[in-house]
Each structure stands twice: as C-alpha cells, then as structure tokens.
Amino acid sequence: MRGLKLTERFKSIQVHALSSTSSETNGGNGNKGSETICGNSSKTKPRNNLNRNRSLIPSWSKTKSSTNNNSTSVFANLIPLHLPSTDTIEPSLEPYFKPINLVETLSEFYQRMEFCSQSNKAVMCVEQWSLLRGLGDQKILRRCLRTACQNAEDVLSKAVLSAWLRFERRDDELVGLCSMDCGGYVLECPKKNLEPGFRPCSVNDHCQCQQELIKETCTEGVCESDEESDILFCVGSEEISCVRCRIAALSYPFNAMLYGGFAESKMSKIDFSGNGICPKGMRAVEFYSRTKRLDLFCPMTVLELLSFANRFCCEEMSSACDAHLASIVVNVEDALMLIEYGLEERATLLVVACLQVFLRELPNSLHNPKVAKILCSCEAQERLASVGCASFLLYYFLSQVAMEESMVSKTTLMLLERMGECATEKWQTAIAFHQLGCVLVERKEYKEAQNCFEVAVQEGHVYSLAGVARTKYKQGQPYSAYKLISSLIFEHKPAGWMYQERALYNMGKEKSFDLDVATELDPSLSFPYKYRALAKVEEKHIEEGIAELNRFIGFKLSPDCLELRAWLNVALEDYDSAMRDIRAMLTIEPNYVTSHGKIKGEYLLQLVNRGVQQKSQADCWMQLYQQWSCVDDIGSLAIIHQMLENEPGKSLLEFRQSLLLLRLNCQKAAMHSLRLARNHSSSMQERLIYEGWILYDTGYREEALARADRSIAIQRSFEAFFLKAYVMADTTLDPESSSFVIQLLKEALKCPSDGLRKGQAWNNLGSIYVDCGKLELAKECYKNALAIRHTRAHQGLARVYHQKNQRKAAYDEMTRLIEKAESNASAYEKRSEYCDREMAKVDLDVATQLDPLRTYPYRYRAAVMMDEQKETEAVEELTKAIKFKPDMQMLHLRAAFYESMGDLSSALQDCQASLCLDPNHAGTLDLYRRIRKLNF
C-alpha cells in the first residue's frame, strides 16, 4: 500500500488566457449563482447596484469626468469578470500534516524525542517540523530544521537539511551569492556536509574551511618514496615503471597477483593491456601508489582511477577518488556530468555532492529538464537507491519546493510519488499521500486523489477525511461527503475546519450555522468570512459584505480576502480603496493570480490604476506620513508599493516595506522585501545594514552586530546605529549595556533620516529610559516622537504615567492612541492595564473581537477566573484559544492551572506540548520537572 501507483497518467493542464479584446456578454446569460462585473450599463444606478442576475455593475458610464471615462474604456474591453458566488467558492485543503489533537500529538512526540537514539534525532526533528508547519511560525520551523541538521549523521541527510535551511531563507534571491559558498557556519558548509558522522556543533560555530584550504595549499608537497622501481606494467606500447610492494598494497587481488602463487609474482614485466586503463591512467595509479595524492590529475583521469579501483577492489583508492571528485563539484554542469559516473561506479559521496549542488540551486534547478529527469522518474529513484541516496528526506524536501512552485505540475506529482515510495514510517506515508491527494485535487483528478487520501487516513491522518469528502463531493456524492464529515464531528472533539468542511455539503440555514460555528471555534479560517461577505452581496448589501471582510483582514492579511474586498470596492466605485487592496495583495504575493478570473494581479493593477488619480512621489510621501501616523499599516503598504512603482528598485522603500510586513505578521513577504533591498542597495555601507537585518531575523545575532560595525566604519548613518542598538537591546540589558544602547540611539538621531524612522528611534530610546527608571527623559523622548507624528509613542507615554502611578493619565493617553489608530486591537489590550478589572475586561473583549488571535486577553480572563475560584471556566477560556492557536504561554499557563487543580497528567501533557514549541523556556522546564517529581 505504501508504494501505491496511480493508474491514470498525467493529464495536461490548460490555462486559458484572458482576452482583453473580448466583447461584453449579455447580463442575462451569466452562470447561475455567479456575479459579474461589467464594463458599462445604461441602466445601472450610481452606487451599490446589482442587476437581476446578481452581476456587480459599476456605473462609470454615468460619470462625465475624464478619469471615470478612462475607467469605462478599460473595463469595457474586458470579458466579464465573474466574482465567485456562495455556490462556487470553497476553501483549499491544507497540504500539511494536521493532527486531530495537536497538543496531545506534540506531547506524545516530546516523550519519544526525550528517549530517542542519536541516529533517529534528525528524522524526528523533521517530523516535528511537519507537525508544526501548519502554525506558520518561521522561527520555530527554522529551529526544527537547524536541530535536525545538528543531529544528522549521514552525508545525504546533512546535504539535504543544509540545502533546506538555505531554501527557507531563500538565499537564491541574494544577488552575488554562490550557492556553493560557505556561509561561514559549520552547520551549513557544503564541504563539511560531505564528512560522514555526527558532528557536535552549535548553530553559531564558525567554519574554518577556507583557512584549512589555505593551510593545505601551503603545506602540500609531493612526498615520493625512495624505493626504486622493480616492475614494469605494459599498457599498449608503453611501459610504466612501478614499485611492486606499493602496487601490491593497493588491494588484496594485487597483493595475491604480485606475491602469491600466480605467474606474475615472478615477472619483472607484466602486460596490463586490455584491463580498461590507458597508459596515462596507469601512470596515475603508479603515482598514487607512492604519494596517495590525486589533486594533480584532471577529473577524467581520476574517474579512470575510480573505475580501475572498483575493478581491482582497491578500496582505499576508490574512497580517495570518490572524495576527491566530490570536492570538485561546484556547479550544475559539473554535477550533471559527474553524477552519471558516480551512479555507474557506485560512488556514494560523489552522487551526494552532485545532489547537493542540485538542492542548493533550488528552486531554479527543478526547471532544468536534465536535473528533473535525474530526480523525478521511478527509474531515477531506483538508480539513486542503488547507492543509498533515495531517502524520504530527499524527496520530502524536493516535494515541498515543487509544491511552492506549482501545485499542478507533472514534476510535483512525480516527486510526491517518489516521496511516498521512500516512506518508512506511518507519519511519512500519511503526509506523502495527503499531499499527493491535494495536488491531484488541484489537477481535478478526483478519483486518484480519493485513493491517496484514503491511504493517508489508514496511516492515521484523520484530517485526510476532509480530502476524501471533498473528492466524493466533486464526483457527485454530496450526501456521502456530508455523512462522512458529520460522523467525524460526532467521533472527535469538534474543530473549526470540520464545520467549515461540512458547510460545503449543507444548504441554507444549516450551511450558515456550520460556518458560524467554524468561526467561533477557529476565527483564523478565512472561508466563512468570504462566504458571509458574498451572501451579503447577493442580498444587495455590498457595504455589509465589505464590513464582514474587514473583520478578518483587520487581524489577518489574506491575499484572497484582499482581492474580494477590492472587487466589492470597485462595485461601489471606491477605486482608491480597490487600489489599496490590490497593491497590498501584490506586496504580499507579487505573482498573485485572481481566484476565479485567473487574471494576473499585475494586469488587474494596471486596469484599475487607470481609474484613479495618479500621484507624484512627493504626494506619496505626504500620504505615507498620514497613513503611518494613523497606524494604517495596509494603507502604508499600498503607498510604498506605488512609490516603488514610481522608483523601481529603491532599496530604502523596500526596507520600509519589509518593516511593515513584519508588523503585519507576513514574515516570508517581509524577508523577500528585505532581500530586494539588499540586492538594490547603492553602496556597500547600505548593503551591510540590510544584510545585518537579514542575519538578525534568521537568528545570527553576532553576525548582525558585525555587519553594523562594518557599516559604521565605512560611514556613520542612522540605520547602522539603529540596527546595532536594536540587536543589542534584544536581550536582558544590564545598566552598562543599557547605557551603550542609549548612546547608540543618540548617535542615530544625530544622523540624517526622515521623520518616520526618527520617530521610531525616539520611541525606542524612551523605552530604554523607562527600563532604566529615567522617567522624565523617557517622557521627553516620547513627546519628541509624537511631535513628528509617531502615534505609537502614546503607548510609551502611557507607560511613563503608569510608572508614576498616574493611572488616569495613562488611560487617557491610550484612549488618544485608540482614537487615532486605524489598527487598534493592541491599544485596547494595553489600555486594559491602566483601569479597574471591569473596565479592563471590556477593553480586552473589544481587543478579542478586533483580533481574536491575540493571546493576552484569553490569559487575563483565565487568570481572573482562577482568582474567583472558577477553575473549570478558566481552563475552558484557555482551551478555546489553544484549539486554534496553540501558544507556548497559554499552554504553560494552562499547565500551571492543571497543577493547582491536581490534574497532573493534563499538566504534564501541556508542558510537553509547550516545550515542543520552545524547548528552552525556563519557566516551563521548571514546571515540567516539578510535575514529573510529583507524578512519579
């Protein structure tokens, strides 16, 4: 069953391009349940109008301004753009390992991890990565991969995991960086990866490979023995003088031939023709027998020696040739040539070295047909397996890269099949077939997808039942799908995704009920909000539909929700808001393609852009200040996108873009913008700053500080001082360190920069002063920040008032922030600290309503309930949030609650799950040890 083969071969996928010259279709001929945005209509009302077949029709034709006339001409040339309807939209199946009870699964995993052998640790860390991938926390996932890399023993695993870390950082996007360069750390050095065996090292251990290479070069010399030649090997017409004992020492067969009972043992001249080696190759054998060196020979000669060594069982020579050839593979062209020799001669190290080049060149190497042929086919897998290089880990990594590139490509499908064939554990089979099922659904091959999901279910992956139900629904069996999910809800603790899935197979009020329950159980699911928004639109209440989307976008930025809101804004003729959403959407996902129209986002941007007033770069700067001061991060993101359109490749703007994206919790997009800023930097001084931020964000703190120092040495700048101060402040500061950070921020403020950044520096400086107890200096800093419209400084000023026991002033300061800020959930949360318990509860309830993913309100409410002796209610409050956001702090708090209630087994389970998320959290470790002593 683990090697399940699909019977139907791959079908071609046809993507129909949008024709910009197509004529408008008749409004009455639209598809049932679909909504159409048309180019013009003489019967449309000025605003909020839907015709009888539910097409959204903007009324550009009624306006006489040149801008709107231009908009009319643009959209009139489009074929009707159908909005999804409530009957046609559906959520995507998540292509991740999704345990039915994550906390219980993590607890069980932690127990296994505590007692697993060294040889299994790397694979278990990859399993942990799979379990936690659905959480989307890049730092946790990076830590899992690094720990796996630290514990890898075989060279293939080292090469795969090192390349995986490189891909997660997307180092391929960094201009001027060679994929085979050593990044300076042992953990990811491509040369060290080819050294077998476990290597105990930390993440920050520096690699000395360059110094070792220089040392080897300086000390190398040809050390030949003083022994005289005493035997000739004749190859063709040439004679090669050799030392008998040296040739005999190459292998047992040679020793037997030259010193055993064979006739050659008494010969001084041996005819060696016809043994597959040329005179040049035989001279190389003779030279190697005396010096043990290969570095003076060309690769083809070493390949000949490798073949010779394998033929005559010269194990030491074979290993030396294998290692030497592996060390010279530096690019894809070399790898494509040498891997064939490696497979033929069973040179494992050489094959791994070639694979390492392919892996470190991902995703680009997957688009090379020759590389794809080596990696994807069943025959290729068998050849790799013959040298021990066809592992689950290899195909798991390749499959994840391929899925990111395309969910419907033949390459993705083949790699997932290979992944399933290499699976040796239940979880490996489950994830392989679940992901294969998801890809087949995207390819509309539903019967094969159903088979794959069923295999995953058999291996214990309950979430794959959603895939089984979906494929049945697609094959015309909605009732069967409904019964399957209903039984799932009955048999297990309910989860949001279960009700969301059942809603697809329900109708009317029952459908709406299921979606409401889904949102209550898991507010992070976007589909229920989209459905309710479209339901409002179909009832001719577009503004209410937008309000529904605003609820979700207010706490989680989703490109598909931004796209839908953009179209609804177009229907209301609010083109500026539509442009804001399209620009934000493209910032998060530059290659975005609209969900149903299959139009490229860039093309959509060009069309809508013609319907709005164009702004100069100066106008954009003014608007950016306004949006920034209003704490409107999405609006600021859209303005910066427009500014980059005006000035492509402006590194300063790309850096600002990355800061906003981080604030909006779009980590991947933020790092992409930061890499672009680094690539487009105009000077080495500027480039070092952006490299410092990249290193800091990926966990290399010391290297980030070194980059800041180098930048300052070239030129004193605001950003270099700010970077150094920020990195140094990200620890528990002692008085001496605090003074140094304060001095750095003061130096930054002396350097030229704009108000947006200086406001942040004043804010940070105020925060350090508060920590040091210098409240008047802090107050002055925050007022300086507010003077240049850094609105978030209200929060710092409130903290100063609170430290002075002026709670009313602190509360009022936070109220000012709430009134000014567009995104103010955090402000309500913070204000709750400066009022009585009842008012705090009101503020925290508002914060949860605005952003249900914020964890502090749940923890506060639970703590209040514990104080009131409502233990069960307190645990339930935390459990409600843990179901959709298993946060380390909430698990720790619930474990403490369970301990106080005497439920030690539940407390132990929460501690173990929490330590999976953060294995070094001191408080949880202490609690875990205490509970274990009590429990055993």
Buried (B, 14 or more C-beta within 10 A) or exposed (E): EBEBEBEEEEEEEEEEEBEEEEEBBEBEEBEEBBBBBBBBBEEBEEBBBBBEBBBBBBBBBBBEEEBBBEBBBBBBBBBBBBBBBBEBBBBEBBBBBBBBBBBBBBBBBBEEBEEBEEEBBBBBBBBBBBBBBBBEBBEBBBBBBBBBBBBBBBBBBBBBBBBBBBBBBEBBBBEEEEBBEBBBBBBBBBBBBBEBEBBEBEBBBBBBBEEEEEEEEEEEEEEEEEEEBEBBBBBEEBBBEBBBBBBBBBBEBBBBBBEEEEEBBEEEEBEBBEEEBBBBBBBBBBBBBBBEBBEEBEBEBBBBBBBBBBBBEBEEBBBBBBBBBBBEBBEBEBBBBBBBBBBBBBBBBBBBBBBBBBBBBBBEBBEBEBBBEBBBBEEBBEBBEEBBBBBBBBBBBBBBBBBEBBBBBBBBBBBBBBBBBBBEEBBBBBBBBBBBBBBBBBBEBBEBBBBBBBBBBBBEBBBBBBBBBBBBBBBEBBEBBBBBBBEBBEEEEBBBBBBBBBBBBBEEEEBBBBBBBBBBBBBBBBBBBBBBBBBBBBEEBBEBBBEBBEBBBBBBBBBBBBBBBBBBBBBBBBBEBBBBBBBBBBBBBBEBBBBBBEBBBEBBBEBBBBBBEEBEEEBBBEBBBBBBBBBBBBBBBBBBBBBBEEEEEBBBBBBBBBBBBBBBBBBBBBBBBBBBBBBBBEEEBBBBBBBBBBBBBBBBBEBBBBBBBBBBEEEBBBBBBBBBBBBBBEEEBEEEBBEBBBEBBEBBBEBEBBBBBBBBBBBBBBBBBBBBEBBEBBBBBBBBBBEBBBBBBBBBBBBBBBBEEBBEBBBBBBBBBBEBBBBBBBBBBBBBBBBEEEEBBBBBBBBBBBBBBBBBBBBBBBBBBBEEEBBEBBBEBBBBBBBBBBBBBBBBBBBBBBBEBEBBEBBBBBBBBBBBBBBEBEBBBEBBEBBEEEEE
